[in-house]
Amino acid sequence: MTAGVPGEEPGAFRETRDALALMAAAHRNRPFPPGARGLDVAGQDLVLLDADA
């Protein structure tokens, strides 16, 4: 295994982190599904669970 440049992230980690950042941004930019308002998940309102995420 070859050591990278000090302070540089391994490529696989960087790609995974970037993909997760894109997915999170896409999630934040989408409206909450109207049909999911008022639904409970394990006793918690789904709107509140989404807001905490």
Stockholm file with secondary structure:
# STOCKHOLM 1.0

chainA/1-53         MTAGVPGEEPGAFRETRDALALMAAAHRNRPFPPGARGLDVAGQDLVLLDADA
#=GR chainA/1-53 SS CCCCCTTCCCHHHHHHHHHHHHHHHHHHHSCCCGGGTTCEETTEEHHHHHHHC
#=GC SS_cons        CCCCCTTCCCHHHHHHHHHHHHHHHHHHHSCCCGGGTTCEETTEEHHHHHHHC
//
